[in-house]
């Protein structure tokens, strides 16, 4: 099933490497989704009127500010997006603009090694590889972050 996004903006997402896991929803974005928050729109500067950004983190659209924001959730920089048992990873995507890297997207690695993304105001998806969301809108992964994978509460 094809998503609502423009295929020209996400040329590597296909029916064979992507599964839609939710309907369109504009109450949260990819940064929030990767941080484990599906109730708020995370962005350092107002984009949609009301937005959230962790206290004490610079309100700037830079890779370092986003790394610091994810740090408030226990993530720290790591070498790559390879699957590691017991480790949860985020890929931070960016595009180059005027010599600077501008953050555009974040994806979260699942225990299976696949990745999950919130596609802007559109659907949530699972994609087989991290780079399936590379393209003209998101650029590519420029930073990986990791933390110990949270354990589910006892049932």
Secondary structure, 3 states (H helix, E strand, C coil): CCCCCCCCCCCCCCCCCEEECCCCCCCCCHHHHHHCCCCCCECCCCCCCCCECCCCCCCCCCHHHHHHHHHCCCCEEECCCCCCCCEEEEEEEEEEECCEEEEEEEEEECCCCCEEEECCCCCEEEECCHHHHCECCCEEEEEEEEEECCCCCCC
